[in-house]
Amino acid sequence: MNAKNARILTVLAVVVLLAAMVGQIVHAIKGESLTWDEGDHIFAGYESWKAHDYSLNPEHPPMVKMVATLPLLGLNLKVAPQQGRFFKTEAYLGGRELLFRNGPANGGQYLGRDLILRVRLFAMVFTVIAALLVFSAGTEMFGVGAGLMGLALFCFEPNLLAHGAYVTTDMAASCTFFATCYAFWRWTVRQTAGRLAVVGVAAGLALAAKHSTVLLAPMLVVLAVGIVVVRWRTNDAKLPGVGRLAAGLVGIVLIAVGVLWAFYGFRFGMRPGGVPMSPSLTEYVGPLAGVEARGILLAAKLRLLPESWLFGLADVRAMANGMPSYFFGRVYAHGVWFYFPVLFTIKSTLGMLGLLVLTVVAMVRGWVKNGLALWFLIAPPAVYLVVAMDSHLNIGARHILPVWVFCCVLAGGGSAALARRGRAGAWVVGVLLFLHAASTVHAAPNYISYANEGWGGPTHTYRYLTDSNTDWAQQLVATSEYLRQHGVTHCNMAYFAAPLILPSDYGVPCKQMPTYDSLSNPSVAAAVEIPGVIDTAVDGPVLISAGDLNGFEFGTSVMNPYEGFRSVKPVAFIQDGIFVYEGRFAVPLASALAHAQRSMVMMEAKDPAGALKEAQTAERTAPGAVQVEMQLGDVEAAAGDKAAARDAYGRMSGQIETMEPDAREQWRTTVKDKMAKL
């Protein structure tokens, strides 16, 4: 075959693979409801364009949000005025209003599902770019065959497909993180000003995509050290020396920071007109370690970086200090170091895992040439994974999504090398690639809950993992259809994302039961009647999200109001994330929490008598329950009845002693602190 025909076939193969990827993603998102973080991202992006306001959702930089909301700018959309709430609450509720209150029922023209599809299609651009970069890198490093193999792996990688069009930061961060490392490799091979500028721009886009990409700073240093070692061992004078590398890194930083400032309009302040934030940045860095807090405040004082980006960095670092997690049936009050390595074996296809093993064999035997390229493909994901393991934030494969991008290129290079060894190697590679694609197609369109066959497939993911690994609020379209087909008009539901996302916006008629998030946002929940009055027993159908069934957000199974349902066999399992139960079920703790939540709302409304009455009702319904006794104690303490408050706090101890060890220690400290304040 001549070179021209080979190029034509290569282009055709790339187009077919990209079309297959886009088709899979579009098919999936058309059947998915708004996920947890999309609404606030969409509202923040829209306001960034319309009002130049970067105070909404600062925990995520603006690039993805602004790109995704481009198709909304020409539409006549009503925007609810901001109400001075905490910025996260403002963004979540503003997003809900923007998307679901511009339809015909509210005098508008646009249904929520149509607006969501528009922004998701624009967000998908980062996935397409990442796929092309994978092909380009594989081709440039190992040859066209490796590039096509890497692209094929990418286009059928379930985790990348799952997040490929969500209006979230994970796919864009993966794209730009990989782009920066790839561009740095290209500059290393041939040091020109143009190639260095590309590295800087890519790094700037990464910083404007997600705060975790700040890891690029130490990552580029690690890669530079590897370059120095390779130059010393091979005496390759074409590689940059220490001086040129140092100068190059300085140039990259300067360009990257300039690109980042551009996304904030070269304005330091978060809000237009210099309106101050509440809480202030000084207050917001409070939970951070002293060095981190001082560093962020110094950067703000010197105005080295935009205020909004620094505010977001403080939020991300505080979140990294931990939140509850769920792993293999156990609730942890914090993350565990082995979470991500095990997760990788669950969420990767068996075909991908097999090809990675063969790639290691090929590298050990010296079949894969280009050692410098291998360094650039192995070091970044390895460091990224190690840093993730040290984090206490264990809520999703999306937090190591860049790892799969690098693995596609690496496995593509190893597979191509193995295939060149002979027919047997080519057959093995072909079979594993087929298994990779077949497993993904079989799981479609529920990519977000993917688990490989060795772990039982997507229907078993909830047994091991939670949150964005399986249940990220994406099932409301399927839930609405299920209820319609079964003629259900009355039901009870514990929905993971309520009250920030409402099942009723998708036509789900269920009465909402209390969840961790309704308790955490009592006034927001009360405004939309979540929960309603919940009896101590409810009739089915009862629908419970996987994230509420395991109750991980409480940090202990003891406080989970739906723990009893885990031993009940559901009659249906909707989109691998929502369980349906029939029968009559005792839910005393859920009933008590509904009263406790109303007590919280009355406390905020300065109604101490009403708050006390609701708290006492909650305590009679579920005596000794930690959340219930704590609310009663808080109400009595606010009323000045220290003895009664001390008794209520003391009654928490019985349930606390039955908790998992890490949760037990945390709650003991909480009780001790409350007692000390009386």
C-alpha positions as CSV (number, residue, x, y, z in Angstrom):
1,M,0.0,0.0,0.0
2,N,1.4,3.4,-1.0
3,A,1.7,6.2,1.5
4,K,-1.2,8.2,0.1
5,N,-3.7,5.3,0.5
6,A,-2.3,4.6,4.0
7,R,-3.0,8.2,5.0
8,I,-6.5,8.0,3.7
9,L,-7.2,4.8,5.6
10,T,-5.7,6.3,8.7
11,V,-7.9,9.4,8.5
12,L,-11.0,7.2,7.8
13,A,-10.2,5.0,10.9
14,V,-9.8,8.1,13.1
15,V,-13.1,9.5,11.8
16,V,-15.0,6.2,12.4
17,L,-13.6,5.9,15.9
18,L,-14.5,9.5,16.8
19,A,-18.0,9.0,15.4
20,A,-18.4,5.9,17.5
21,M,-17.3,7.7,20.6
22,V,-19.5,10.7,20.0
23,G,-22.5,8.5,19.2
24,Q,-22.0,6.6,22.5
25,I,-21.8,9.8,24.5
26,V,-24.8,11.5,23.0
27,H,-26.9,8.3,23.4
28,A,-26.0,8.3,27.1
29,I,-26.5,11.9,27.9
30,K,-29.9,12.1,26.2
31,G,-31.2,9.5,28.8
32,E,-29.5,11.1,31.8
33,S,-30.8,13.8,34.2
34,L,-28.7,16.7,35.5
35,T,-25.9,15.3,37.6
36,W,-24.9,16.7,41.0
37,D,-22.4,19.4,40.0
38,E,-23.7,20.5,36.6
39,G,-26.4,22.9,37.6
40,D,-24.1,25.2,39.6
41,H,-21.4,25.0,36.9
42,I,-23.9,26.0,34.2
43,F,-25.3,29.0,36.2
44,A,-21.8,30.1,37.2
45,G,-20.6,30.0,33.5
46,Y,-23.7,31.9,32.4
47,E,-23.2,34.6,35.0
48,S,-19.5,34.8,34.1
49,W,-20.5,35.8,30.6
50,K,-23.5,37.9,31.4
51,A,-22.4,39.7,34.6
52,H,-18.7,39.0,34.7
53,D,-19.3,37.5,38.1
54,Y,-16.7,34.9,39.2
55,S,-18.0,34.6,42.8
56,L,-20.4,31.7,42.0
57,N,-18.8,28.3,42.1
58,P,-15.2,29.6,42.5
59,E,-14.1,26.1,43.6
60,H,-14.0,25.4,39.9
61,P,-12.2,27.7,37.4
62,P,-14.3,29.2,34.6
63,M,-13.1,27.7,31.4
64,V,-15.4,24.6,31.1
65,K,-18.3,26.5,32.4
66,M,-17.9,29.3,29.9
67,V,-17.3,27.1,27.0
68,A,-20.4,24.9,27.8
69,T,-22.7,27.9,28.2
70,L,-21.9,29.5,24.9
71,P,-25.1,28.1,23.3
72,L,-27.2,29.8,26.0
73,L,-26.0,33.3,25.4
74,G,-28.3,34.1,22.5
75,L,-31.4,32.7,24.2
76,N,-34.0,34.8,26.1
77,L,-33.6,33.2,29.5
78,K,-35.0,34.5,32.8
79,V,-32.4,34.5,35.6
80,A,-33.5,34.5,39.2
81,P,-31.9,37.4,41.2
82,Q,-29.3,36.3,43.7
83,Q,-30.4,36.4,47.3
84,G,-27.2,36.8,49.2
85,R,-26.9,33.2,50.2
86,F,-23.7,31.2,50.6
87,F,-22.1,31.1,47.2
88,K,-22.4,27.3,46.7
89,T,-26.1,27.4,47.6
90,E,-26.6,30.4,45.3
91,A,-25.0,28.6,42.4
92,Y,-26.9,25.3,42.9
93,L,-30.3,27.0,43.2
94,G,-29.6,29.5,40.5
95,G,-28.7,26.7,38.2
96,R,-31.9,24.9,39.0
97,E,-33.9,28.0,38.3
98,L,-32.1,28.8,35.1
99,L,-32.6,25.3,33.6
100,F,-36.0,24.3,34.9
101,R,-37.9,27.6,35.1
102,N,-37.6,28.8,31.5
103,G,-40.0,26.3,30.1
104,P,-43.6,26.8,28.8
105,A,-45.0,26.1,32.3
106,N,-43.3,29.2,33.5
107,G,-43.9,31.4,30.5
108,G,-40.6,30.5,28.8
109,Q,-39.6,28.7,25.6
110,Y,-37.0,26.2,26.6
111,L,-37.4,22.9,28.4
112,G,-34.7,21.9,30.9
113,R,-33.7,18.8,29.0
114,D,-33.1,20.8,25.8
115,L,-31.0,23.4,27.6
116,I,-29.0,20.6,29.3
117,L,-28.4,18.8,26.0
118,R,-27.1,22.0,24.4
119,V,-24.5,22.7,27.1
120,R,-23.4,19.1,27.3
121,L,-22.8,19.0,23.5
122,F,-20.5,22.0,23.8
123,A,-18.7,20.5,26.9
124,M,-18.0,17.4,24.8
125,V,-15.4,19.4,22.8
126,F,-12.8,18.6,25.4
127,T,-13.3,14.9,25.0
128,V,-12.9,15.1,21.2
129,I,-9.7,17.2,21.6
130,A,-8.4,14.7,24.1
131,A,-9.1,11.8,21.7
132,L,-7.2,13.5,18.9
133,L,-4.3,14.3,21.3
134,V,-4.1,10.6,22.2
135,F,-3.9,9.6,18.6
136,S,-1.3,12.3,17.8
137,A,0.8,11.4,20.8
138,G,0.7,7.7,20.1
139,T,1.6,8.2,16.5
140,E,4.4,10.6,17.2
141,M,5.9,8.5,19.9
142,F,5.4,4.9,18.6
143,G,3.9,5.0,15.1
144,V,0.5,5.1,13.4
145,G,-0.5,1.7,14.6
146,A,0.1,2.7,18.2
147,G,-1.8,5.9,17.7
148,L,-4.9,4.1,16.3
149,M,-4.7,1.5,19.1
150,G,-4.6,4.3,21.7
151,L,-7.5,6.1,20.1
152,A,-9.6,2.9,19.9
153,L,-8.9,2.3,23.6
154,F,-9.9,5.9,24.4
155,C,-13.1,5.9,22.3
156,F,-14.4,2.8,24.2
157,E,-13.1,3.7,27.7
158,P,-16.2,3.7,29.9
159,N,-14.9,6.2,32.4
160,L,-14.0,8.7,29.7
161,L,-17.3,8.1,28.0
162,A,-19.2,8.6,31.3
163,H,-17.8,12.1,31.9
164,G,-17.3,12.9,28.2
165,A,-20.1,15.5,28.0
166,Y,-20.9,16.5,31.6
167,V,-20.6,20.2,32.4
168,T,-18.0,19.4,35.0
169,T,-14.2,19.9,35.1
170,D,-13.0,16.4,35.1
171,M,-12.7,15.7,31.3
172,A,-11.3,19.1,30.5
173,A,-8.7,18.7,33.2
174,S,-7.8,15.3,31.8
175,C,-7.5,16.8,28.3
176,T,-5.4,19.8,29.3
177,F,-3.2,17.9,31.8
178,F,-2.3,15.4,29.1
179,A,-1.9,18.1,26.5
180,T,0.6,19.9,28.8
181,C,2.7,16.8,29.3
182,Y,2.6,15.9,25.7
183,A,3.5,19.4,24.6
184,F,6.4,19.4,27.1
185,W,7.7,16.2,25.5
186,R,7.5,17.7,22.1
187,W,9.5,20.7,23.3
188,T,12.0,18.4,24.8
189,V,12.5,16.7,21.5
190,R,12.9,20.0,19.6
191,Q,13.3,23.1,21.6
192,T,11.7,26.0,19.8
193,A,9.9,29.1,21.1
194,G,6.7,28.1,19.4
195,R,6.7,24.7,21.1
196,L,7.5,26.2,24.5
197,A,4.6,28.7,24.0
198,V,2.2,25.7,23.3
199,V,3.3,24.1,26.6
200,G,2.6,27.4,28.5
201,V,-0.8,27.8,26.8
202,A,-1.8,24.2,27.6
203,A,-0.7,24.6,31.2
204,G,-2.7,27.8,31.5
205,L,-5.8,26.1,30.1
206,A,-5.3,23.3,32.6
207,L,-5.2,25.8,35.5
208,A,-8.4,27.4,34.1
209,A,-10.0,23.9,33.9
210,K,-9.6,22.6,37.4
211,H,-7.6,23.4,40.5
212,S,-6.1,20.0,40.9
213,T,-4.0,20.6,37.7
214,V,-1.8,22.8,39.9
215,L,0.0,19.4,40.2
216,L,1.5,20.3,36.8
217,A,4.0,22.5,38.6
218,P,5.8,19.7,40.5
219,M,5.0,17.3,37.6
220,L,7.0,19.3,35.1
221,V,9.9,19.5,37.5
222,V,9.8,15.7,37.9
223,L,9.7,15.3,34.1
224,A,12.6,17.7,33.8
225,V,14.7,15.7,36.3
226,G,14.0,12.6,34.1
227,I,15.2,14.5,31.1
228,V,18.4,15.4,32.8
229,V,19.0,11.8,33.8
230,V,18.4,10.6,30.2
231,R,20.7,13.2,28.8
232,W,23.4,12.2,31.3
233,R,23.0,8.4,30.6
234,T,22.8,8.7,26.8
235,N,25.0,11.7,26.2
236,D,22.3,13.0,23.9
237,A,23.2,16.7,23.4
238,K,19.9,17.3,21.6
239,L,18.1,17.1,24.9
240,P,17.9,20.3,26.9
241,G,20.4,20.8,29.7
242,V,19.7,22.0,33.2
243,G,19.9,25.7,32.3
244,R,17.6,25.5,29.3
245,L,15.1,23.4,31.3
246,A,15.0,25.9,34.1
247,A,14.5,28.8,31.7
248,G,11.9,26.8,29.9
249,L,10.0,26.1,33.1
250,V,10.0,29.8,34.0
251,G,8.6,30.6,30.6
252,I,5.9,28.0,30.9
253,V,4.8,29.4,34.3
254,L,4.7,33.0,33.0
255,I,2.6,32.0,29.9
256,A,0.3,29.8,32.0
257,V,-0.4,32.5,34.6
258,G,-1.2,34.9,31.8
259,V,-3.7,32.5,30.2
260,L,-5.3,31.9,33.6
261,W,-5.7,35.7,34.2
262,A,-7.4,36.0,30.7
263,F,-10.2,33.7,31.8
264,Y,-11.0,36.1,34.7
265,G,-10.9,39.2,32.4
266,F,-7.6,40.2,33.9
267,R,-9.5,41.3,37.0
268,F,-8.4,40.4,40.5
269,G,-11.8,40.8,42.3
270,M,-14.3,38.0,42.2
271,R,-17.4,40.3,41.9
272,P,-17.9,43.2,39.5
273,G,-17.6,46.6,41.1
274,G,-15.3,45.3,43.8
275,V,-18.1,44.0,46.0
276,P,-16.5,42.0,48.8
277,M,-17.1,38.3,49.3
278,S,-18.8,36.9,52.4
279,P,-17.1,34.9,53.9
280,S,-13.9,36.7,53.0
281,L,-10.8,34.8,51.7
282,T,-9.1,35.3,55.1
283,E,-12.0,33.6,56.8
284,Y,-12.3,30.9,54.1
285,V,-8.7,29.7,54.5
286,G,-9.3,29.0,58.2
287,P,-9.5,25.2,57.9
288,L,-6.2,24.9,56.0
289,A,-2.8,24.2,57.4
290,G,-0.9,27.3,58.3
291,V,1.6,27.2,55.4
292,E,-1.2,26.7,52.9
293,A,-3.3,29.5,54.3
294,R,-0.4,31.9,54.5
295,G,0.6,31.1,50.9
296,I,-2.9,31.7,49.5
297,L,-3.2,35.0,51.4
298,L,0.2,36.1,50.3
299,A,-0.7,35.4,46.7
300,A,-3.9,37.4,47.2
301,K,-2.0,40.3,48.8
302,L,0.5,40.5,46.0
303,R,-2.3,39.8,43.5
304,L,-0.3,37.1,41.8
305,L,-3.4,35.2,40.8
306,P,-7.1,36.0,40.5
307,E,-9.0,36.2,43.8
308,S,-11.7,33.7,42.6
309,W,-9.0,31.2,41.6
310,L,-7.4,31.5,45.1
311,F,-10.8,31.2,46.8
312,G,-11.4,28.0,44.8
313,L,-8.0,26.7,45.7
314,A,-8.7,27.2,49.4
315,D,-12.0,25.3,49.0
316,V,-10.4,22.4,47.1
317,R,-7.7,22.1,49.6
318,A,-10.2,22.1,52.5
319,M,-12.2,19.4,50.7
320,A,-9.1,17.3,50.2
321,N,-8.7,17.1,54.0
322,G,-11.6,14.6,53.8
323,M,-15.2,13.7,53.7
324,P,-16.9,10.4,54.4
325,S,-16.5,7.6,51.9
326,Y,-18.0,4.2,51.1
327,F,-15.8,1.3,50.1
328,F,-16.7,-2.4,49.8
329,G,-19.8,-2.2,52.0
330,R,-18.2,-0.1,54.8
331,V,-18.7,3.5,55.6
332,Y,-15.5,5.5,56.5
333,A,-15.5,8.9,58.2
334,H,-12.6,9.8,55.8
335,G,-10.8,8.4,52.8
336,V,-8.5,5.4,52.8
337,W,-5.1,5.2,50.9
338,F,-5.9,2.0,49.0
339,Y,-9.2,3.4,47.5
340,F,-7.9,4.5,44.1
341,P,-5.7,1.6,43.2
342,V,-8.5,-0.9,43.9
343,L,-11.0,1.4,42.2
344,F,-8.8,1.4,39.1
345,T,-9.1,-2.4,38.9
346,I,-12.9,-2.2,39.3
347,K,-13.6,0.6,36.8
348,S,-11.1,-0.4,34.1
349,T,-12.2,-3.0,31.5
350,L,-10.5,-6.4,31.7
351,G,-9.3,-5.7,28.2
352,M,-7.5,-2.5,29.2
353,L,-6.0,-4.2,32.3
354,G,-4.7,-7.1,30.1
355,L,-3.2,-4.7,27.6
356,L,-1.5,-2.7,30.4
357,V,0.0,-5.9,31.8
358,L,1.3,-6.9,28.3
359,T,2.7,-3.4,27.9
360,V,4.7,-3.8,31.1
361,V,6.0,-7.1,29.7
362,A,6.9,-5.4,26.4
363,M,8.8,-2.7,28.2
364,V,10.7,-5.1,30.4
365,R,11.8,-7.0,27.4
366,G,12.8,-3.9,25.5
367,W,10.2,-4.3,22.7
368,V,8.8,-0.7,23.3
369,K,11.4,1.8,22.1
370,N,11.6,5.5,23.0
371,G,12.4,5.5,26.7
372,L,11.9,9.3,27.0
373,A,8.4,9.0,25.8
374,L,7.7,6.2,28.2
375,W,8.9,8.4,31.0
376,F,6.5,11.1,30.0
377,L,3.6,8.5,29.9
378,I,4.4,6.8,33.2
379,A,5.6,9.5,35.5
380,P,2.6,11.9,35.3
381,P,-0.2,9.3,36.0
382,A,1.9,7.6,38.6
383,V,2.5,10.8,40.5
384,Y,-1.2,11.8,40.0
385,L,-2.3,8.5,41.5
386,V,0.1,8.7,44.5
387,V,-1.2,12.2,45.3
388,A,-4.8,11.0,45.0
389,M,-4.0,8.1,47.4
390,D,-2.8,10.7,49.9
391,S,-6.1,12.6,49.7
392,H,-9.0,11.8,51.9
393,L,-11.5,12.6,49.2
394,N,-12.7,9.2,48.0
395,I,-15.9,9.8,46.0
396,G,-15.2,8.9,42.4
397,A,-13.1,7.6,39.6
398,R,-13.4,11.0,38.0
399,H,-10.7,12.3,40.4
400,I,-8.1,10.1,38.7
401,L,-9.6,10.5,35.2
402,P,-6.3,11.7,33.6
403,V,-4.7,8.4,34.5
404,W,-6.9,6.6,31.9
405,V,-5.9,9.1,29.2
406,F,-2.2,8.3,29.7
407,C,-3.0,4.6,29.9
408,C,-4.6,4.7,26.5
409,V,-1.4,6.0,24.9
410,L,0.8,3.7,26.9
411,A,-1.2,0.6,26.2
412,G,-1.4,1.6,22.5
413,G,2.4,1.7,22.3
414,G,2.8,-1.6,24.1
415,S,0.1,-3.3,22.0
416,A,1.6,-2.1,18.8
417,A,5.0,-3.4,19.8
418,L,3.6,-6.8,20.8
419,A,1.6,-7.0,17.6
420,R,4.8,-6.5,15.6
421,R,6.4,-9.5,17.3
422,G,4.2,-11.9,15.3
423,R,0.8,-13.3,14.5
424,A,0.2,-14.7,18.0
425,G,0.9,-11.3,19.6
426,A,-1.4,-9.6,17.2
427,W,-4.2,-12.0,18.0
428,V,-3.8,-11.5,21.7
429,V,-3.9,-7.7,21.3
430,G,-6.9,-8.0,19.0
431,V,-8.9,-10.2,21.5
432,L,-8.1,-7.9,24.4
433,L,-9.1,-4.8,22.4
434,F,-12.4,-6.6,21.4
435,L,-13.1,-7.4,25.1
436,H,-12.4,-3.8,26.0
437,A,-14.9,-2.5,23.5
438,A,-17.5,-5.2,24.0
439,S,-17.6,-4.7,27.8
440,T,-18.2,-1.0,27.3
441,V,-20.9,-1.5,24.7
442,H,-22.6,-4.1,26.9
443,A,-22.7,-1.5,29.8
444,A,-24.1,1.2,27.6
445,P,-25.5,3.7,28.3
446,N,-24.8,3.4,32.0
447,Y,-21.1,4.2,31.8
448,I,-21.0,6.1,35.0
449,S,-21.8,2.9,37.0
450,Y,-19.4,0.8,35.0
451,A,-17.5,-2.1,36.7
452,N,-15.8,-4.9,34.8
453,E,-17.1,-8.4,34.7
454,G,-14.6,-9.6,37.3
455,W,-16.5,-7.5,39.8
456,G,-20.0,-8.4,38.6
457,G,-20.5,-5.6,36.1
458,P,-22.4,-2.3,36.5
459,T,-25.3,-3.8,38.5
460,H,-22.8,-4.6,41.3
461,T,-20.9,-1.4,41.4
462,Y,-23.0,-0.1,44.3
463,R,-21.7,-2.9,46.5
464,Y,-18.2,-1.5,46.4
465,L,-18.4,2.2,45.5
466,T,-20.7,5.1,45.6
467,D,-21.3,8.7,44.6
468,S,-20.0,9.5,41.1
469,N,-18.9,5.9,40.7
470,T,-22.5,4.8,40.4
471,D,-25.1,7.3,41.6
472,W,-24.5,10.9,40.7
473,A,-28.2,11.9,40.3
474,Q,-28.3,10.9,36.7
475,Q,-31.3,8.5,36.9
476,L,-34.3,10.8,37.0
477,V,-35.2,10.4,33.3
478,A,-35.2,6.6,33.7
479,T,-37.0,6.8,37.0
480,S,-39.8,9.0,35.6
481,E,-40.2,6.5,32.7
482,Y,-40.3,3.6,35.1
483,L,-43.0,5.1,37.2
484,R,-45.0,6.1,34.1
485,Q,-44.9,2.6,32.7
486,H,-46.0,1.1,36.1
487,G,-48.8,3.6,36.6
488,V,-47.3,4.9,39.9
489,T,-48.6,8.3,41.0
490,H,-48.0,8.0,44.8
491,C,-44.6,6.9,46.1
492,N,-41.9,7.8,48.7
493,M,-38.3,8.6,47.7
494,A,-34.9,9.3,49.2
495,Y,-33.1,11.0,46.4
496,F,-29.3,11.6,46.6
497,A,-29.2,15.1,45.1
498,A,-32.4,16.6,46.7
499,P,-33.1,19.4,47.5
500,L,-30.5,20.9,45.1
501,I,-31.9,18.9,42.2
502,L,-35.7,18.1,42.3
503,P,-37.2,14.8,41.1
504,S,-40.4,16.7,40.4
505,D,-38.6,18.6,37.6
506,Y,-38.5,15.3,35.7
507,G,-42.1,14.4,36.5
508,V,-41.3,12.1,39.4
509,P,-44.3,12.3,41.7
510,C,-42.8,10.9,44.9
511,K,-42.9,12.5,48.3
512,Q,-39.3,13.2,49.3
513,M,-37.9,11.7,52.5
514,P,-35.1,13.3,54.5
515,T,-31.5,12.8,53.4
516,Y,-28.1,14.0,54.6
517,D,-28.3,16.8,52.1
518,S,-31.7,18.0,53.1
519,L,-30.5,18.1,56.7
520,S,-27.4,20.0,55.6
521,N,-29.6,22.5,53.7
522,P,-32.7,22.7,55.9
523,S,-34.1,26.0,54.7
524,V,-33.5,25.2,51.1
525,A,-35.2,21.9,51.5
526,A,-38.1,23.4,53.4
527,A,-38.7,25.9,50.6
528,V,-39.5,23.0,48.3
529,E,-41.2,20.9,51.0
530,I,-38.5,18.3,51.4
531,P,-39.2,16.3,53.3
532,G,-42.9,16.4,53.9
533,V,-44.5,14.9,56.9
534,I,-43.1,11.4,57.2
535,D,-44.9,8.8,59.2
536,T,-42.9,6.2,61.2
537,A,-44.0,3.7,58.6
538,V,-44.3,4.2,54.8
539,D,-45.9,2.2,52.1
540,G,-44.3,1.3,48.8
541,P,-43.2,1.9,46.3
542,V,-40.2,3.4,48.1
543,L,-37.4,4.6,45.9
544,I,-33.9,5.0,47.4
545,S,-30.8,6.3,45.7
546,A,-27.7,4.1,46.1
547,G,-25.9,7.0,47.7
548,D,-28.7,7.2,50.4
549,L,-29.0,3.5,50.8
550,N,-25.4,3.2,52.0
551,G,-25.7,6.5,53.9
552,F,-22.0,7.3,53.4
553,E,-22.4,11.0,53.8
554,F,-23.3,10.5,57.5
555,G,-19.8,9.1,58.0
556,T,-21.2,6.0,59.8
557,S,-23.9,3.4,59.0
558,V,-25.3,3.9,62.5
559,M,-26.8,7.2,61.5
560,N,-28.3,6.0,58.2
561,P,-32.1,6.2,58.3
562,Y,-32.3,3.7,55.5
563,E,-29.9,1.1,56.8
564,G,-32.7,-1.4,57.2
565,F,-33.5,-1.4,53.5
566,R,-30.1,-2.9,52.7
567,S,-31.4,-6.3,53.9
568,V,-34.6,-6.0,51.8
569,K,-34.7,-7.3,48.2
570,P,-35.7,-4.6,45.8
571,V,-38.3,-5.2,43.1
572,A,-36.4,-3.1,40.6
573,F,-33.0,-1.4,40.1
574,I,-33.3,1.7,37.9
575,Q,-30.2,2.6,35.8
576,D,-27.9,0.9,38.3
577,G,-28.5,3.6,40.9
578,I,-32.0,3.7,42.3
579,F,-33.6,0.8,44.2
580,V,-37.4,0.3,44.2
581,Y,-39.1,-1.5,47.2
582,E,-42.6,-2.7,47.6
583,G,-44.3,-3.3,51.0
584,R,-44.7,-1.4,54.2
585,F,-41.6,-0.3,56.0
586,A,-40.8,1.1,59.4
587,V,-38.8,4.3,59.1
588,P,-38.7,5.8,62.6
589,L,-35.4,7.5,62.1
590,A,-36.4,9.1,58.8
591,S,-39.6,10.4,60.5
592,A,-37.6,11.8,63.4
593,L,-35.1,13.5,61.0
594,A,-38.0,15.2,59.2
595,H,-39.0,16.7,62.6
596,A,-35.4,17.6,63.4
597,Q,-35.0,19.3,60.0
598,R,-38.2,21.4,60.7
599,S,-36.7,22.3,64.1
600,M,-33.6,23.6,62.3
601,V,-35.7,25.8,60.0
602,M,-37.6,27.2,62.9
603,M,-34.3,28.0,64.7
604,E,-33.2,29.9,61.7
605,A,-36.6,31.7,61.6
606,K,-36.2,32.7,65.3
607,D,-39.1,30.5,66.5
608,P,-37.6,28.9,69.6
609,A,-40.9,27.5,70.8
610,G,-41.7,25.8,67.5
611,A,-38.1,24.5,67.2
612,L,-38.3,23.0,70.7
613,K,-41.6,21.3,69.9
614,E,-40.3,19.7,66.7
615,A,-37.1,18.6,68.4
616,Q,-39.0,17.0,71.2
617,T,-41.2,15.2,68.7
618,A,-38.1,14.0,66.9
619,E,-36.6,12.7,70.2
620,R,-39.8,10.8,71.1
621,T,-39.8,9.2,67.7
622,A,-36.2,8.1,67.7
623,P,-34.8,8.4,71.2
624,G,-31.0,8.2,71.5
625,A,-30.4,9.0,67.8
626,V,-27.4,11.1,67.4
627,Q,-28.8,13.7,65.0
628,V,-32.0,14.0,66.9
629,E,-30.5,14.4,70.4
630,M,-28.0,16.9,69.0
631,Q,-30.7,19.0,67.6
632,L,-32.7,18.9,70.8
633,G,-29.6,19.8,72.8
634,D,-28.8,22.7,70.4
635,V,-32.3,24.1,70.8
636,E,-32.2,23.8,74.6
637,A,-28.8,25.3,74.7
638,A,-29.9,28.3,72.7
639,A,-32.9,28.7,75.1
640,G,-30.4,28.8,78.0
641,D,-31.5,25.4,79.5
642,K,-28.0,24.1,80.0
643,A,-29.0,21.1,82.1
644,A,-31.5,19.8,79.5
645,A,-29.0,20.4,76.8
646,R,-26.3,18.5,78.7
647,D,-28.8,15.6,79.2
648,A,-29.6,15.5,75.4
649,Y,-25.9,15.6,74.5
650,G,-25.2,12.8,77.0
651,R,-27.9,10.6,75.4
652,M,-25.9,10.7,72.1
653,S,-23.2,8.6,73.7
654,G,-25.1,5.3,73.6
655,Q,-25.3,5.3,69.8
656,I,-21.9,6.9,69.3
657,E,-20.3,3.9,71.1
658,T,-21.8,1.5,68.4
659,M,-20.2,3.4,65.5
660,E,-17.2,2.5,63.4
661,P,-13.9,3.4,65.2
662,D,-13.0,6.5,63.2
663,A,-16.6,7.9,63.3
664,R,-16.8,7.1,67.0
665,E,-13.7,9.2,67.8
666,Q,-15.0,12.1,65.7
667,W,-18.4,12.1,67.5
668,R,-16.9,11.8,70.9
669,T,-15.0,15.0,70.2
670,T,-18.1,16.7,68.9
671,V,-20.0,15.8,72.2
672,K,-17.1,16.9,74.3
673,D,-16.9,20.3,72.4
674,K,-20.6,20.9,72.8
675,M,-20.5,20.1,76.5
676,A,-17.6,22.5,77.0
677,K,-19.6,25.3,75.5
678,L,-22.5,25.0,77.9
